[in-house]
Amino acid sequence: MASLSPDLDIALTQLTERLLTQDQTYAETYVMAKGQLYRTELHLCPVPPHELPADL
């Protein structure tokens, strides 16, 4: 599993921490990128350590 970018990893980690602080595991919103609207969804699913990819 390759990281998309360190900045994206940081942003997703911060979003995850904010959601969990509010006891939420799901978020949905709309964003504009490159002149097009996108629906974005984030689902947080706990993963047991033994299921983590070897290259993490």
MDTraj code that builds the backbone (N, CA, C; nanometers):
import mdtraj as md
import numpy as np

residues = "MET ALA SER LEU SER PRO ASP LEU ASP ILE ALA LEU THR GLN LEU THR GLU ARG LEU LEU THR GLN ASP GLN THR TYR ALA GLU THR TYR VAL MET ALA LYS GLY GLN LEU TYR ARG THR GLU LEU HIS LEU CYS PRO VAL PRO PRO HIS GLU LEU PRO ALA ASP LEU".split()
xyz = np.array([
    [0.0851, -0.1171, 0.0000],
    [0.0000, 0.0000, 0.0000],
    [0.0896, 0.1233, 0.0000],
    [0.0864, 0.1950, -0.1064],
    [0.1697, 0.3141, -0.1176],
    [0.0917, 0.4372, -0.0739],
    [0.1617, 0.5280, -0.0118],
    [0.1014, 0.6542, 0.0289],
    [0.0841, 0.7427, -0.0935],
    [-0.0279, 0.8148, -0.1006],
    [-0.0485, 0.9071, -0.2123],
    [0.0446, 1.0266, -0.2014],
    [0.0547, 1.0812, -0.0834],
    [0.1480, 1.1901, -0.0569],
    [0.1495, 1.2148, 0.0939],
    [0.2616, 1.2618, 0.1456],
    [0.2667, 1.2915, 0.2896],
    [0.1627, 1.3960, 0.3315],
    [0.1401, 1.4976, 0.2480],
    [0.0412, 1.6007, 0.2816],
    [-0.0985, 1.5427, 0.2912],
    [-0.1322, 1.4525, 0.2000],
    [-0.2645, 1.3902, 0.2028],
    [-0.2794, 1.3004, 0.3254],
    [-0.1739, 1.2264, 0.3577],
    [-0.1763, 1.1427, 0.4784],
    [-0.2022, 1.2275, 0.6030],
    [-0.1355, 1.3416, 0.6123],
    [-0.1535, 1.4314, 0.7276],
    [-0.2951, 1.4847, 0.7322],
    [-0.3478, 1.5292, 0.6170],
    [-0.4835, 1.5843, 0.6121],
    [-0.5872, 1.4792, 0.6516],
    [-0.5714, 1.3569, 0.6023],
    [-0.6666, 1.2505, 0.6374],
    [-0.6559, 1.2110, 0.7840],
    [-0.5349, 1.2113, 0.8370],
    [-0.5168, 1.1820, 0.9792],
    [-0.5842, 1.2883, 1.0646],
    [-0.5680, 1.4149, 1.0276],
    [-0.6319, 1.5232, 1.1034],
    [-0.7837, 1.5138, 1.0947],
    [-0.8371, 1.4840, 0.9760],
    [-0.9818, 1.4679, 0.9610],
    [-1.0316, 1.3511, 1.0449],
    [-0.9587, 1.2410, 1.0433],
    [-0.9953, 1.1236, 1.1230],
    [-1.0003, 1.1580, 1.2713],
    [-0.8982, 1.2277, 1.3201],
    [-0.8951, 1.2662, 1.4615],
    [-1.0136, 1.3555, 1.4975],
    [-1.0471, 1.4486, 1.4093],
    [-1.1625, 1.5372, 1.4362],
    [-1.2933, 1.4595, 1.4412],
    [-1.3108, 1.3678, 1.3466],
    [-1.4337, 1.2882, 1.3465],
    [-1.4441, 1.2024, 1.4715],
    [-1.3353, 1.1352, 1.5067],
    [-1.3394, 1.0485, 1.6239],
    [-1.3586, 1.1270, 1.7528],
    [-1.3067, 1.2493, 1.7580],
    [-1.3277, 1.3355, 1.8747],
    [-1.4769, 1.3638, 1.8935],
    [-1.5500, 1.3659, 1.7817],
    [-1.6950, 1.3904, 1.7864],
    [-1.7744, 1.2594, 1.7812],
    [-1.7069, 1.1474, 1.8066],
    [-1.7696, 1.0149, 1.8041],
    [-1.8387, 0.9856, 1.6709],
    [-1.7787, 1.0304, 1.5619],
    [-1.8321, 1.0044, 1.4279],
    [-1.7353, 0.9141, 1.3525],
    [-1.7912, 0.8265, 1.2697],
    [-1.7078, 0.7407, 1.1857],
    [-1.7449, 0.7549, 1.0383],
    [-1.8253, 0.8556, 1.0048],
    [-1.8683, 0.8766, 0.8659],
    [-1.8837, 1.0256, 0.8402],
    [-1.8408, 1.0683, 0.7224],
    [-1.8610, 1.2074, 0.6812],
    [-1.8900, 1.2089, 0.5313],
    [-1.9776, 1.2984, 0.4908],
    [-2.0108, 1.3165, 0.3496],
    [-2.0230, 1.4655, 0.3225],
    [-1.9658, 1.5086, 0.2120],
    [-1.9767, 1.6489, 0.1745],
    [-1.9525, 1.6617, 0.0244],
    [-1.9654, 1.7820, -0.0270],
    [-1.9387, 1.8101, -0.1683],
    [-1.8233, 1.9070, -0.1771],
    [-1.7358, 1.8823, -0.2740],
    [-1.6197, 1.9687, -0.2933],
    [-1.6080, 2.0039, -0.4411],
    [-1.5447, 2.1187, -0.4666],
    [-1.5186, 2.1606, -0.6035],
    [-1.3700, 2.1413, -0.6300],
    [-1.3380, 2.0728, -0.7392],
    [-1.1986, 2.0538, -0.7785],
    [-1.1897, 2.0526, -0.9312],
    [-1.0985, 2.1317, -0.9831],
    [-1.0769, 2.1397, -1.1281],
    [-1.2065, 2.1688, -1.2028],
    [-1.2893, 2.2561, -1.1456],
    [-1.4116, 2.2995, -1.2117],
    [-1.5265, 2.2008, -1.2073],
    [-1.5162, 2.0963, -1.1270],
    [-1.6230, 1.9971, -1.1190],
    [-1.6562, 1.9700, -0.9727],
    [-1.7860, 1.9462, -0.9464],
    [-1.8284, 1.9086, -0.8119],
    [-1.8136, 1.7584, -0.7924],
    [-1.7690, 1.7226, -0.6734],
    [-1.7541, 1.5818, -0.6361],
    [-1.8197, 1.5605, -0.5006],
    [-1.8871, 1.4478, -0.4870],
    [-1.9345, 1.4070, -0.3546],
    [-1.8212, 1.3272, -0.2921],
    [-1.7859, 1.3601, -0.1706],
    [-1.6820, 1.2866, -0.1007],
    [-1.7437, 1.2163, 0.0199],
    [-1.6962, 1.0968, 0.0460],
    [-1.7407, 1.0206, 0.1616],
    [-1.6188, 0.9630, 0.2314],
    [-1.6246, 0.9623, 0.3618],
    [-1.5183, 0.9019, 0.4413],
    [-1.5831, 0.8093, 0.5428],
    [-1.5436, 0.6830, 0.5392],
    [-1.5894, 0.5832, 0.6362],
    [-1.4683, 0.5403, 0.7175],
    [-1.4789, 0.5459, 0.8464],
    [-1.3710, 0.4989, 0.9336],
    [-1.4079, 0.3602, 0.9838],
    [-1.3231, 0.2646, 0.9515],
    [-1.3458, 0.1254, 0.9909],
    [-1.2237, 0.0770, 1.0673],
    [-1.2399, 0.0393, 1.1940],
    [-1.1252, -0.0135, 1.2686],
    [-1.0662, -0.1364, 1.1987],
    [-0.9349, -0.1469, 1.2023],
    [-0.8648, -0.2589, 1.1395],
    [-0.7768, -0.3253, 1.2449],
    [-0.7959, -0.4559, 1.2676],
    [-0.7083, -0.5267, 1.3620],
    [-0.5641, -0.5257, 1.3087],
    [-0.4665, -0.5183, 1.3971],
    [-0.3255, -0.5128, 1.3540],
    [-0.2855, -0.6256, 1.2585],
    [-0.3399, -0.7441, 1.2774],
    [-0.3008, -0.8567, 1.1914],
    [-0.3529, -0.8432, 1.0476],
    [-0.4450, -0.7491, 1.0230],
    [-0.4978, -0.7274, 0.8887],
    [-0.4284, -0.6128, 0.8151],
    [-0.3305, -0.5482, 0.8790],
    [-0.2598, -0.4382, 0.8149],
    [-0.1716, -0.4898, 0.7018],
    [-0.1596, -0.4120, 0.5925],
    [-0.0708, -0.4544, 0.4835],
    [0.0739, -0.4603, 0.5314],
    [0.1497, -0.5516, 0.4774],
    [0.2892, -0.5690, 0.5174],
    [0.3741, -0.4469, 0.4855],
    [0.3380, -0.3715, 0.3812],
    [0.4191, -0.2571, 0.3414],
    [0.3754, -0.1257, 0.4055],
    [0.2949, -0.1327, 0.5089],
    [0.2492, -0.0109, 0.5758],
    [0.3581, 0.0477, 0.6607],
])
top = md.Topology()
chain = top.add_chain()
for i, resn in enumerate(residues, 1):
    res = top.add_residue(resn, chain, resSeq=i)
    for name in ("N", "CA", "C"):
        top.add_atom(name, md.element.get_by_symbol(name[0]), res)
traj = md.Trajectory(xyz[None], top)
